[in-house]
Amino acid sequence: MIPLMQHAATALRLLAPRAVVLGTGDGDSLQNVNTTELPNGSFCWVVSNATLYRLDTASTLASAPDAVIVPASGPGRWIALSGSAALGEARMSEYQVDVGGSFPVSATPNTWNAIPTTEFVSAYAPQVAGAAFWSIAPVTGIATYSGPPALYHFNAVVNIGSSNTAVDTDLQISLTVNGEDIGTTDARLLFMAVTVNTLAKILSLASEIALQPGDTVQLIVRSSQTDELTFGPMLITGMPVGA
């Protein structure tokens, strides 16, 4: 039976540092630690990559060295909390290239729309290769998170323009989790810019979002008028808070 954290001995809650991360037969590796008797939330420092790990005894995340370590014996996963392993595998960055054309936004003003994928040429690519916690859909730009529950700080920069020549147009961008805001008139206001005629503006936002494994993050846009919008290159980055 796994002991409760508050009842476990100090030596089980805070393990002696390990020299390396991997090595099922290495007595000085984190992977070789038998987690059967360890309480949920145990900590261990690994010297080779200067990273602090926390044991999640209920986790079944896929192995993603050095960010997620599957013990050779016992339940759970060692999750990198801070240090080079956490930063390298947890950060997210994507950019959009080969943009052209325009698309109509919803006839209902101030309704959130997904960035289009069929009306104009669009290609997204991850800017950080090998980040194990993220996958980027190359056409839609939807980013899927597969890491442990975490709070992320996101930044986005978008070059956007309006074809409305009659009045000034308020354009807003935001990030949505699992597409829940698309088609709504949610009053959130992360950033607003005013464009006149076809002048392009650069919009930016900063937002903190709590993520669970399997969540998706997606850029959305809305206009105060019935409108057609044009897009230039855009960039989205995300970092776990505290990394």
N, C-alpha and C positions, 0 to 999 in steps of 0.2 A: 504494500500500500504506500502511495506517495504521501509523505508528510506535508501538513500545512506549513506555509512559509513561516508563520509566527511561532510554530512549535519545533521547527527544525534547528539542528545545531548550527552554530555560526559557520563551521567548516563546510557544511552542505549548502548554505545560502551564499557564501562567498568563497569560491574555490581558489586554490593556489593557482597562480598564472601558469599557462601552458606555453611551451616554446613555439609550437606550430599549430596550424589549423587542422590539416588533414593527416591521416595515417592510422588505419585501423589497427595496426600492430605496434604502433608507437605509443609507449606509455606517457610521453610528454606532449601528445596531441589532443586538441579539443574533441575531435571526432571519436577518439578512443575512450572518452569518459562515459562510463555506464550511468545513464540517467535514471535508472529504476528507482533509486532511493532518494533522488533529489527533489526538492519541492519546486513547484511552479514559481518562476521568477528568480531562480538562482543566477548568479553572475560569474563570469570568468573572463579574465583578460588574456589576450594572446599577444605574445611579444613580437612575433615575426611580422605581423601586419598592423601592430599598434591599434588593436580594435577590442572594444568591450562587447561581450556577447551576453544575452539574456536567454534563459531557457523557457520556452513556452511548451509545457508538457502536453497541451491539447492540439498543438499545431500539426498539420499534415502537409505543409507546403512542400513543393518539389525542391530537390536539392539545387542550390545555386551558389556554389563556392565563389567567393568567401562570404557571401551575404547570408545564406541560409545553409546550415550544416545539419545533416541527418546523422544522429549518433549511431555508432556501430552497434551499440546495445542500449536498449531502453526506449521509452516513448519520447515524443516531442521533437522539437527543432531548436537549435541554437540560432538566435536571430542577432545579427550585427546591429548594435545600437549606436555606436559612434566610432569614428576612425575611418581609415581608408576603405575598408570593405563596405561599410554602410554607405559612404558617399559614392563610391564607384558604381554600385549596383542599384542604388535607390533614386538617383537623380534622373530627371526626365527632361529632354529637350527635343523639339521637333521644329522643322521649318517647312514652309510651303514654297514651291518653285513652279516655273512654267505656268504662270497665271495669265489668263486672257479672257476677254468677253465681259458680259454683264448679265445680271439675273434680276428678275422682279421679286421684290419681297412681298409679304402678305398684303392683301388688299385692306386688311384691318390694321390701322396704324398701331404702333407700339406693341406688336406681337413678335415674340422671339422666333427667329428662324435659324435653322442649321445652315452653316456655310455650304453652298451648293457643290454637287459633285458631277452633275451631268450637263449643266448648262454651259460650263466653260471648262477649260483645261486646268486640271489640278493634280499636283503630285506632292505628297508629303514624304519626308524622310526623317529618320531619327538622327539627331546631331551627336548623340552620345552612343557610340557603338558598344554593344554588349551589356547594356544595362539590364540586368536579369529581371527586375521588377516591372518592366514596361514593355509593351509591344505597340507599334504604331501602324494603323491601317493606312496603306499608301495612297488610297483614293480619297477617303473621307477625312483622314487626319484624326480619327477617334483613337485616343490613347487608352489602353486597357492596363489596369494595375493588378499585379499578382503578388505583391509583397504583403507583409503583416499590417494590421491596422496602424494607421499613422496619420499625423497632421502634416499637410503639405502647404508650402508657400509657393504660389504660382505667379508668374509674370507673363504677360502677353503684349506683343506689339503688332499692330495691323495697319497697313496702308489701305485706306478705303476712300471711295468717292461716291457722290450722288449725282444722278442725271436729272434731278428735279430742278428746272430752271425758273419756276414760279416763285418759290418761297425758300427761305433758309430751312435746312433740314437738320434735326437733331438725330445723330447716329449714336448708338450705344453698343458696346460689346460686353460679353460676359462669358464665364465658363459654367457649363452645366454638368452635373453628375448623372450618369445614366440617362441623359436626354430628358430629364424630368421637366425642364422649363420650356422645351420646344412647343410652340403653339399656344403658350400662355401669355398673359400680360402682367406677369410678376413685376412688382414695382421696384425690384432691386436696381440700384444705380451704382455701378462700379466705375464707370467713366462715361463722359459724354463729350462730343465735339460737334461743332456746327459747320456745315459745308454750304457753300453758295455755288449754284450752277454745277459745273463738273469739277470743281476744285477738289483735289485729293487732300485728305488730312491723315495724320498719323495718330491713331488711338492707342492708348496703353492702359493696362489695368494691373493691379496687384490684389491677390485674394488668397485667403487661407481656407483650405478645404480638408475636412476629415474624411479619410478614405478607408474602405474595407476591401479585402481581396475580391477581385472580380469587378470592381467599380470601373466605369469608363468616365473619361473627362473629354469634353468637346467644346470648341469655341462656337458661340452663337452671336447673332446680331439682330438689331431691330432699328426701325426708322420711325420718325414721327409722322411721315407722309407715305402715301402710296408711291412707290419709288422703284428705280432700278439702281443697283449698286455695282460699282467696279472695285476690284481688289488688286492690290500689289502684293509683294512677298510679305509673309507674316512669320513670326517666331513665338513659340510658347516654351517656357521653361518651368520646371518644378523641382523643388528641393524639400526634403523632410525637415520640419522645424527642429532645430537643435543639432542638426548634423554638422 
